[in-house]
């Protein structure tokens, strides 16, 4: 499954276009390498998504083309949530 589709289906990012933009901006890594939106994910991959204030690191547990909202959280396991330092000066 494509990275941008996974991020949308798992509801880590709400819209696929936003997931695509995050990948193009270099805010997503798969197995410690910068990833494009078209990167194909496999079960067991470690994904890191950087937001403005935090970075979420998670492991892919399943790849399903569509899931119900309640089941989306079963597609991944959060490994770490890191706070990003931002320069406010």
Biopython code that builds the backbone (N, CA, C, O; Angstrom):
import numpy as np
from Bio.PDB.StructureBuilder import StructureBuilder

atoms = [
    (1, "UNK", "N", (0.847, -1.178, 0.000)),
    (1, "UNK", "CA", (0.000, 0.000, 0.000)),
    (1, "UNK", "C", (0.894, 1.244, 0.000)),
    (1, "UNK", "O", (1.930, 1.279, 0.665)),
    (2, "UNK", "N", (0.482, 2.246, -0.747)),
    (2, "UNK", "CA", (1.231, 3.505, -0.811)),
    (2, "UNK", "C", (1.217, 4.206, 0.550)),
    (2, "UNK", "O", (0.254, 4.108, 1.311)),
    (3, "UNK", "N", (2.292, 4.902, 0.825)),
    (3, "UNK", "CA", (2.437, 5.622, 2.088)),
    (3, "UNK", "C", (1.314, 6.631, 2.296)),
    (3, "UNK", "O", (0.719, 6.672, 3.373)),
    (4, "UNK", "N", (1.013, 7.447, 1.286)),
    (4, "UNK", "CA", (-0.025, 8.466, 1.457)),
    (4, "UNK", "C", (-1.391, 7.852, 1.732)),
    (4, "UNK", "O", (-2.167, 8.385, 2.525)),
    (5, "UNK", "N", (-1.685, 6.737, 1.080)),
    (5, "UNK", "CA", (-2.965, 6.057, 1.317)),
    (5, "UNK", "C", (-3.015, 5.475, 2.729)),
    (5, "UNK", "O", (-4.039, 5.575, 3.405)),
    (6, "UNK", "N", (-1.913, 4.866, 3.179)),
    (6, "UNK", "CA", (-1.877, 4.302, 4.532)),
    (6, "UNK", "C", (-2.116, 5.385, 5.584)),
    (6, "UNK", "O", (-2.898, 5.188, 6.514)),
    (7, "UNK", "N", (-1.449, 6.520, 5.437)),
    (7, "UNK", "CA", (-1.601, 7.599, 6.411)),
    (7, "UNK", "C", (-3.044, 8.079, 6.480)),
    (7, "UNK", "O", (-3.522, 8.456, 7.550)),
    (8, "UNK", "N", (-3.740, 8.070, 5.350)),
    (8, "UNK", "CA", (-5.145, 8.488, 5.321)),
    (8, "UNK", "C", (-6.062, 7.412, 5.898)),
    (8, "UNK", "O", (-6.912, 7.704, 6.738)),
    (9, "UNK", "N", (-5.889, 6.159, 5.446)),
    (9, "UNK", "CA", (-6.764, 5.067, 5.894)),
    (9, "UNK", "C", (-6.618, 4.837, 7.400)),
    (9, "UNK", "O", (-7.606, 4.576, 8.087)),
    (10, "UNK", "N", (-5.389, 4.932, 7.911)),
    (10, "UNK", "CA", (-5.144, 4.715, 9.338)),
    (10, "UNK", "C", (-5.526, 5.932, 10.177)),
    (10, "UNK", "O", (-5.513, 5.881, 11.406)),
    (11, "UNK", "N", (-5.863, 7.015, 9.499)),
    (11, "UNK", "CA", (-6.292, 8.266, 10.124)),
    (11, "UNK", "C", (-5.186, 8.951, 10.926)),
    (11, "UNK", "O", (-5.465, 9.711, 11.854)),
    (12, "UNK", "N", (-3.949, 8.683, 10.569)),
    (12, "UNK", "CA", (-2.826, 9.426, 11.143)),
    (12, "UNK", "C", (-2.854, 10.837, 10.574)),
    (12, "UNK", "O", (-2.608, 11.810, 11.286)),
    (13, "UNK", "N", (-3.154, 10.938, 9.282)),
    (13, "UNK", "CA", (-3.393, 12.223, 8.625)),
    (13, "UNK", "C", (-4.772, 12.117, 7.979)),
    (13, "UNK", "O", (-5.070, 11.127, 7.311)),
    (14, "UNK", "N", (-5.607, 13.125, 8.175)),
    (14, "UNK", "CA", (-7.014, 13.005, 7.787)),
    (14, "UNK", "C", (-7.292, 12.983, 6.295)),
    (14, "UNK", "O", (-8.240, 12.332, 5.855)),
    (15, "UNK", "N", (-6.475, 13.691, 5.497)),
    (15, "UNK", "CA", (-6.728, 13.737, 4.056)),
    (15, "UNK", "C", (-5.517, 13.239, 3.291)),
    (15, "UNK", "O", (-4.375, 13.501, 3.671)),
    (16, "UNK", "N", (-5.776, 12.518, 2.211)),
    (16, "UNK", "CA", (-4.685, 11.961, 1.412)),
    (16, "UNK", "C", (-3.845, 13.058, 0.766)),
    (16, "UNK", "O", (-2.632, 12.901, 0.627)),
    (17, "UNK", "N", (-4.459, 14.148, 0.375)),
    (17, "UNK", "CA", (-3.683, 15.233, -0.231)),
    (17, "UNK", "C", (-2.707, 15.830, 0.778)),
    (17, "UNK", "O", (-1.588, 16.194, 0.418)),
    (18, "UNK", "N", (-3.120, 15.932, 2.029)),
    (18, "UNK", "CA", (-2.231, 16.442, 3.078)),
    (18, "UNK", "C", (-1.109, 15.436, 3.328)),
    (18, "UNK", "O", (0.038, 15.828, 3.541)),
    (19, "UNK", "N", (-1.433, 14.141, 3.302)),
    (19, "UNK", "CA", (-0.413, 13.101, 3.464)),
    (19, "UNK", "C", (0.594, 13.173, 2.321)),
    (19, "UNK", "O", (1.797, 13.017, 2.535)),
    (20, "UNK", "N", (0.101, 13.410, 1.114)),
    (20, "UNK", "CA", (0.981, 13.536, -0.050)),
    (20, "UNK", "C", (1.905, 14.742, 0.103)),
    (20, "UNK", "O", (3.104, 14.648, -0.157)),
    (21, "UNK", "N", (1.347, 15.864, 0.523)),
    (21, "UNK", "CA", (2.150, 17.075, 0.712)),
    (21, "UNK", "C", (3.212, 16.877, 1.791)),
    (21, "UNK", "O", (4.331, 17.369, 1.649)),
    (22, "UNK", "N", (2.878, 16.167, 2.865)),
    (22, "UNK", "CA", (3.846, 15.901, 3.938)),
    (22, "UNK", "C", (5.006, 15.065, 3.405)),
    (22, "UNK", "O", (6.164, 15.320, 3.737)),
    (23, "UNK", "N", (4.696, 14.075, 2.584)),
    (23, "UNK", "CA", (5.747, 13.251, 1.986)),
    (23, "UNK", "C", (6.631, 14.048, 1.052)),
    (23, "UNK", "O", (7.851, 13.886, 1.062)),
    (24, "UNK", "N", (6.035, 14.901, 0.250)),
    (24, "UNK", "CA", (6.801, 15.721, -0.695)),
    (24, "UNK", "C", (7.663, 16.758, 0.025)),
    (24, "UNK", "O", (8.699, 17.172, -0.495)),
    (25, "UNK", "N", (7.238, 17.180, 1.220)),
    (25, "UNK", "CA", (7.977, 18.188, 1.988)),
    (25, "UNK", "C", (9.079, 17.571, 2.847)),
    (25, "UNK", "O", (9.778, 18.288, 3.563)),
    (26, "UNK", "N", (9.242, 16.251, 2.783)),
    (26, "UNK", "CA", (10.297, 15.596, 3.551)),
    (26, "UNK", "C", (9.972, 15.424, 5.025)),
    (26, "UNK", "O", (10.883, 15.332, 5.848)),
    (27, "UNK", "N", (8.699, 15.379, 5.370)),
    (27, "UNK", "CA", (8.288, 15.250, 6.762)),
    (27, "UNK", "C", (7.975, 13.812, 7.160)),
    (27, "UNK", "O", (7.544, 13.561, 8.286)),
    (28, "UNK", "N", (8.188, 12.861, 6.239)),
    (28, "UNK", "CA", (7.891, 11.461, 6.526)),
    (28, "UNK", "C", (9.110, 10.603, 6.198)),
    (28, "UNK", "O", (9.723, 10.741, 5.140)),
    (29, "UNK", "N", (9.444, 9.713, 7.134)),
    (29, "UNK", "CA", (10.537, 8.766, 6.917)),
    (29, "UNK", "C", (9.990, 7.356, 7.096)),
    (29, "UNK", "O", (9.125, 7.113, 7.937)),
    (30, "UNK", "N", (10.505, 6.433, 6.293)),
    (30, "UNK", "CA", (10.176, 5.019, 6.439)),
    (30, "UNK", "C", (11.494, 4.293, 6.646)),
    (30, "UNK", "O", (12.395, 4.373, 5.812)),
    (31, "UNK", "N", (11.600, 3.590, 7.757)),
    (31, "UNK", "CA", (12.832, 2.882, 8.122)),
    (31, "UNK", "C", (14.041, 3.824, 8.063)),
    (31, "UNK", "O", (15.084, 3.477, 7.507)),
    (32, "UNK", "N", (13.886, 5.004, 8.637)),
    (32, "UNK", "CA", (14.932, 6.037, 8.768)),
    (32, "UNK", "C", (15.369, 6.684, 7.458)),
    (32, "UNK", "O", (16.388, 7.374, 7.429)),
    (33, "UNK", "N", (14.624, 6.479, 6.376)),
    (33, "UNK", "CA", (14.944, 7.105, 5.090)),
    (33, "UNK", "C", (13.782, 8.001, 4.677)),
    (33, "UNK", "O", (12.618, 7.648, 4.865)),
    (34, "UNK", "N", (14.109, 9.175, 4.108)),
    (34, "UNK", "CA", (13.051, 10.048, 3.609)),
    (34, "UNK", "C", (12.195, 9.283, 2.610)),
    (34, "UNK", "O", (12.712, 8.543, 1.773)),
    (35, "UNK", "N", (10.883, 9.468, 2.703)),
    (35, "UNK", "CA", (9.972, 8.699, 1.864)),
    (35, "UNK", "C", (9.097, 9.610, 1.018)),
    (35, "UNK", "O", (8.657, 10.670, 1.464)),
    (36, "UNK", "N", (8.859, 9.177, -0.202)),
    (36, "UNK", "CA", (7.930, 9.868, -1.093)),
    (36, "UNK", "C", (6.523, 9.334, -0.820)),
    (36, "UNK", "O", (6.372, 8.262, -0.233)),
    (37, "UNK", "N", (5.495, 10.072, -1.239)),
    (37, "UNK", "CA", (4.124, 9.594, -1.037)),
    (37, "UNK", "C", (3.857, 8.245, -1.702)),
    (37, "UNK", "O", (2.990, 7.495, -1.253)),
    (38, "UNK", "N", (4.595, 7.932, -2.768)),
    (38, "UNK", "CA", (4.368, 6.683, -3.497)),
    (38, "UNK", "C", (5.138, 5.498, -2.918)),
    (38, "UNK", "O", (5.043, 4.390, -3.446)),
    (39, "UNK", "N", (5.897, 5.709, -1.842)),
    (39, "UNK", "CA", (6.645, 4.619, -1.215)),
    (39, "UNK", "C", (5.683, 3.513, -0.809)),
    (39, "UNK", "O", (4.644, 3.779, -0.206)),
    (40, "UNK", "N", (6.027, 2.272, -1.140)),
    (40, "UNK", "CA", (5.174, 1.132, -0.806)),
    (40, "UNK", "C", (5.544, 0.627, 0.586)),
    (40, "UNK", "O", (6.694, 0.273, 0.846)),
    (41, "UNK", "N", (4.555, 0.601, 1.475)),
    (41, "UNK", "CA", (4.779, 0.134, 2.839)),
    (41, "UNK", "C", (4.586, -1.363, 2.937)),
    (41, "UNK", "O", (3.837, -1.966, 2.168)),
    (42, "UNK", "N", (5.284, -1.959, 3.911)),
    (42, "UNK", "CA", (5.124, -3.371, 4.231)),
    (42, "UNK", "C", (4.842, -3.479, 5.726)),
    (42, "UNK", "O", (5.198, -2.583, 6.493)),
    (43, "UNK", "N", (4.210, -4.561, 6.138)),
    (43, "UNK", "CA", (3.981, -4.796, 7.556)),
    (43, "UNK", "C", (5.345, -4.881, 8.237)),
    (43, "UNK", "O", (6.251, -5.560, 7.754)),
    (44, "UNK", "N", (5.477, -4.190, 9.353)),
    (44, "UNK", "CA", (6.735, -4.173, 10.088)),
    (44, "UNK", "C", (7.578, -2.935, 9.845)),
    (44, "UNK", "O", (8.546, -2.701, 10.568)),
    (45, "UNK", "N", (7.231, -2.132, 8.837)),
    (45, "UNK", "CA", (7.978, -0.901, 8.571)),
    (45, "UNK", "C", (7.815, 0.073, 9.742)),
    (45, "UNK", "O", (6.766, 0.127, 10.384)),
    (46, "UNK", "N", (8.874, 0.838, 10.004)),
    (46, "UNK", "CA", (8.842, 1.880, 11.026)),
    (46, "UNK", "C", (8.704, 3.222, 10.307)),
    (46, "UNK", "O", (9.544, 3.583, 9.482)),
    (47, "UNK", "N", (7.647, 3.950, 10.626)),
    (47, "UNK", "CA", (7.345, 5.220, 9.958)),
    (47, "UNK", "C", (7.455, 6.349, 10.979)),
    (47, "UNK", "O", (7.034, 6.211, 12.128)),
    (48, "UNK", "N", (8.027, 7.462, 10.539)),
    (48, "UNK", "CA", (8.197, 8.643, 11.385)),
    (48, "UNK", "C", (7.556, 9.828, 10.665)),
    (48, "UNK", "O", (7.960, 10.183, 9.558)),
    (49, "UNK", "N", (6.560, 10.435, 11.297)),
    (49, "UNK", "CA", (5.857, 11.577, 10.712)),
    (49, "UNK", "C", (6.111, 12.797, 11.590)),
    (49, "UNK", "O", (5.821, 12.779, 12.786)),
    (50, "UNK", "N", (6.655, 13.858, 10.993)),
    (50, "UNK", "CA", (6.959, 15.086, 11.733)),
    (50, "UNK", "C", (5.870, 16.122, 11.506)),
    (50, "UNK", "O", (5.571, 16.501, 10.373)),
    (51, "UNK", "N", (5.290, 16.566, 12.602)),
    (51, "UNK", "CA", (4.335, 17.666, 12.588)),
    (51, "UNK", "C", (5.066, 18.898, 13.095)),
    (51, "UNK", "O", (6.262, 18.827, 13.375)),
    (52, "UNK", "N", (4.384, 20.015, 13.219)),
    (52, "UNK", "CA", (5.009, 21.254, 13.675)),
    (52, "UNK", "C", (5.568, 21.108, 15.094)),
    (52, "UNK", "O", (6.717, 21.472, 15.345)),
    (53, "UNK", "N", (4.770, 20.582, 16.014)),
    (53, "UNK", "CA", (5.185, 20.513, 17.417)),
    (53, "UNK", "C", (5.608, 19.125, 17.877)),
    (53, "UNK", "O", (6.181, 19.000, 18.959)),
    (54, "UNK", "N", (5.349, 18.075, 17.098)),
    (54, "UNK", "CA", (5.706, 16.732, 17.548)),
    (54, "UNK", "C", (6.044, 15.825, 16.378)),
    (54, "UNK", "O", (5.708, 16.101, 15.227)),
    (55, "UNK", "N", (6.717, 14.742, 16.710)),
    (55, "UNK", "CA", (7.042, 13.704, 15.738)),
    (55, "UNK", "C", (6.508, 12.394, 16.287)),
    (55, "UNK", "O", (6.750, 12.055, 17.446)),
    (56, "UNK", "N", (5.782, 11.657, 15.457)),
    (56, "UNK", "CA", (5.222, 10.373, 15.865)),
    (56, "UNK", "C", (5.970, 9.267, 15.133)),
    (56, "UNK", "O", (6.116, 9.304, 13.912)),
    (57, "UNK", "N", (6.442, 8.285, 15.892)),
    (57, "UNK", "CA", (7.120, 7.121, 15.326)),
    (57, "UNK", "C", (6.220, 5.919, 15.593)),
    (57, "UNK", "O", (5.825, 5.675, 16.733)),
    (58, "UNK", "N", (5.894, 5.163, 14.531)),
    (58, "UNK", "CA", (5.015, 4.013, 14.707)),
    (58, "UNK", "C", (5.425, 2.865, 13.800)),
    (58, "UNK", "O", (6.152, 3.042, 12.822)),
    (59, "UNK", "N", (4.933, 1.679, 14.157)),
    (59, "UNK", "CA", (5.197, 0.456, 13.395)),
    (59, "UNK", "C", (3.917, 0.058, 12.674)),
    (59, "UNK", "O", (2.834, 0.071, 13.259)),
    (60, "UNK", "N", (4.049, -0.295, 11.401)),
    (60, "UNK", "CA", (2.902, -0.726, 10.602)),
    (60, "UNK", "C", (2.551, -2.162, 10.992)),
    (60, "UNK", "O", (3.394, -3.056, 10.914)),
    (61, "UNK", "N", (1.298, -2.380, 11.414)),
    (61, "UNK", "CA", (0.858, -3.716, 11.823)),
    (61, "UNK", "C", (0.009, -4.413, 10.767)),
    (61, "UNK", "O", (0.040, -5.639, 10.657)),
    (62, "UNK", "N", (-0.749, -3.643, 9.990)),
    (62, "UNK", "CA", (-1.568, -4.247, 8.938)),
    (62, "UNK", "C", (-1.810, -3.237, 7.827)),
    (62, "UNK", "O", (-1.763, -2.025, 8.039)),
    (63, "UNK", "N", (-2.070, -3.766, 6.642)),
    (63, "UNK", "CA", (-2.336, -2.942, 5.463)),
    (63, "UNK", "C", (-3.694, -3.345, 4.910)),
    (63, "UNK", "O", (-3.833, -4.406, 4.301)),
    (64, "UNK", "N", (-4.687, -2.504, 5.122)),
    (64, "UNK", "CA", (-6.034, -2.777, 4.644)),
    (64, "UNK", "C", (-6.495, -1.592, 3.806)),
    (64, "UNK", "O", (-6.255, -0.444, 4.179)),
    (65, "UNK", "N", (-7.156, -1.852, 2.677)),
    (65, "UNK", "CA", (-7.554, -0.759, 1.787)),
    (65, "UNK", "C", (-8.556, 0.212, 2.407)),
    (65, "UNK", "O", (-8.584, 1.389, 2.048)),
    (66, "UNK", "N", (-9.368, -0.271, 3.328)),
    (66, "UNK", "CA", (-10.294, 0.613, 4.040)),
    (66, "UNK", "C", (-10.688, -0.059, 5.352)),
    (66, "UNK", "O", (-10.813, -1.281, 5.434)),
    (67, "UNK", "N", (-10.878, 0.769, 6.372)),
    (67, "UNK", "CA", (-11.283, 0.256, 7.679)),
    (67, "UNK", "C", (-12.247, 1.243, 8.313)),
    (67, "UNK", "O", (-12.313, 2.410, 7.928)),
    (68, "UNK", "N", (-12.989, 0.753, 9.287)),
    (68, "UNK", "CA", (-13.869, 1.630, 10.043)),
    (68, "UNK", "C", (-13.026, 2.455, 11.001)),
    (68, "UNK", "O", (-11.907, 2.074, 11.345)),
    (69, "UNK", "N", (-13.558, 3.562, 11.419)),
    (69, "UNK", "CA", (-12.831, 4.479, 12.295)),
    (69, "UNK", "C", (-12.326, 3.764, 13.554)),
    (69, "UNK", "O", (-11.199, 4.001, 13.990)),
    (70, "UNK", "N", (-13.144, 2.904, 14.128)),
    (70, "UNK", "CA", (-12.780, 2.201, 15.354)),
    (70, "UNK", "C", (-11.632, 1.210, 15.132)),
    (70, "UNK", "O", (-10.879, 0.913, 16.059)),
    (71, "UNK", "N", (-11.499, 0.704, 13.910)),
    (71, "UNK", "CA", (-10.478, -0.301, 13.604)),
    (71, "UNK", "C", (-9.173, 0.316, 13.108)),
    (71, "UNK", "O", (-8.161, -0.380, 13.021)),
    (72, "UNK", "N", (-9.177, 1.598, 12.784)),
    (72, "UNK", "CA", (-7.999, 2.252, 12.207)),
    (72, "UNK", "C", (-6.799, 2.190, 13.145)),
    (72, "UNK", "O", (-5.667, 2.038, 12.687)),
    (73, "UNK", "N", (-7.029, 2.304, 14.446)),
    (73, "UNK", "CA", (-5.922, 2.298, 15.401)),
    (73, "UNK", "C", (-5.218, 0.944, 15.473)),
    (73, "UNK", "O", (-4.105, 0.858, 15.991)),
    (74, "UNK", "N", (-5.848, -0.109, 14.962)),
    (74, "UNK", "CA", (-5.233, -1.440, 14.959)),
    (74, "UNK", "C", (-4.260, -1.626, 13.795)),
    (74, "UNK", "O", (-3.600, -2.661, 13.707)),
    (75, "UNK", "N", (-4.162, -0.646, 12.909)),
    (75, "UNK", "CA", (-3.266, -0.749, 11.754)),
    (75, "UNK", "C", (-1.827, -0.387, 12.101)),
    (75, "UNK", "O", (-0.913, -0.676, 11.329)),
    (76, "UNK", "N", (-1.617, 0.246, 13.263)),
    (76, "UNK", "CA", (-0.270, 0.676, 13.640)),
    (76, "UNK", "C", (-0.109, 0.636, 15.155)),
    (76, "UNK", "O", (-1.089, 0.614, 15.900)),
    (77, "UNK", "N", (1.148, 0.627, 15.593)),
    (77, "UNK", "CA", (1.484, 0.668, 17.012)),
    (77, "UNK", "C", (2.434, 1.844, 17.223)),
    (77, "UNK", "O", (3.502, 1.898, 16.614)),
    (78, "UNK", "N", (2.052, 2.771, 18.073)),
    (78, "UNK", "CA", (2.907, 3.930, 18.337)),
    (78, "UNK", "C", (4.097, 3.488, 19.174)),
    (78, "UNK", "O", (3.942, 2.870, 20.227)),
    (79, "UNK", "N", (5.283, 3.817, 18.688)),
    (79, "UNK", "CA", (6.519, 3.485, 19.386)),
    (79, "UNK", "C", (6.958, 4.661, 20.250)),
    (79, "UNK", "O", (7.393, 4.481, 21.387)),
    (80, "UNK", "N", (6.841, 5.864, 19.699)),
    (80, "UNK", "CA", (7.340, 7.039, 20.408)),
    (80, "UNK", "C", (6.658, 8.301, 19.885)),
    (80, "UNK", "O", (6.341, 8.406, 18.700)),
    (81, "UNK", "N", (6.440, 9.245, 20.780)),
    (81, "UNK", "CA", (5.979, 10.579, 20.408)),
    (81, "UNK", "C", (6.994, 11.557, 20.982)),
    (81, "UNK", "O", (7.183, 11.634, 22.196)),
    (82, "UNK", "N", (7.643, 12.302, 20.094)),
    (82, "UNK", "CA", (8.685, 13.240, 20.516)),
    (82, "UNK", "C", (8.196, 14.667, 20.312)),
    (82, "UNK", "O", (7.560, 14.983, 19.306)),
    (83, "UNK", "N", (8.500, 15.516, 21.273)),
    (83, "UNK", "CA", (8.201, 16.942, 21.144)),
    (83, "UNK", "C", (9.301, 17.586, 20.313)),
    (83, "UNK", "O", (10.484, 17.369, 20.578)),
    (84, "UNK", "N", (8.928, 18.371, 19.315)),
    (84, "UNK", "CA", (9.901, 19.089, 18.487)),
    (84, "UNK", "C", (10.204, 20.435, 19.120)),
    (84, "UNK", "O", (9.313, 21.111, 19.635)),
    (85, "UNK", "N", (11.461, 20.810, 19.075)),
    (85, "UNK", "CA", (11.841, 22.135, 19.552)),
    (85, "UNK", "C", (11.568, 23.128, 18.436)),
    (85, "UNK", "O", (11.956, 22.906, 17.289)),
    (86, "UNK", "N", (10.900, 24.223, 18.776)),
    (86, "UNK", "CA", (10.654, 25.247, 17.771)),
    (86, "UNK", "C", (11.257, 26.562, 18.241)),
    (86, "UNK", "O", (11.191, 26.918, 19.418)),
    (87, "UNK", "N", (11.838, 27.261, 17.300)),
    (87, "UNK", "CA", (12.468, 28.542, 17.597)),
    (87, "UNK", "C", (11.405, 29.629, 17.618)),
    (87, "UNK", "O", (10.861, 29.994, 16.576)),
    (88, "UNK", "N", (11.115, 30.136, 18.787)),
    (88, "UNK", "CA", (10.093, 31.174, 18.903)),
    (88, "UNK", "C", (10.707, 32.563, 19.049)),
    (88, "UNK", "O", (9.986, 33.545, 19.230)),
    (89, "UNK", "N", (12.012, 32.649, 18.971)),
    (89, "UNK", "CA", (12.684, 33.942, 19.125)),
    (89, "UNK", "C", (12.983, 34.566, 17.800)),
    (89, "UNK", "O", (13.547, 35.658, 17.745)),
]
sb = StructureBuilder()
sb.init_structure("model")
sb.init_model(0)
sb.init_chain("A")
sb.init_seg("    ")
for serial, (resi, resn, name, xyz) in enumerate(atoms, 1):
    if name == "N":
        sb.init_residue(resn, " ", resi, " ")
    sb.init_atom(name, np.array(xyz, "f"), 0.0, 1.0, " ", f" {name:<3s}", serial, name[0])
structure = sb.get_structure()
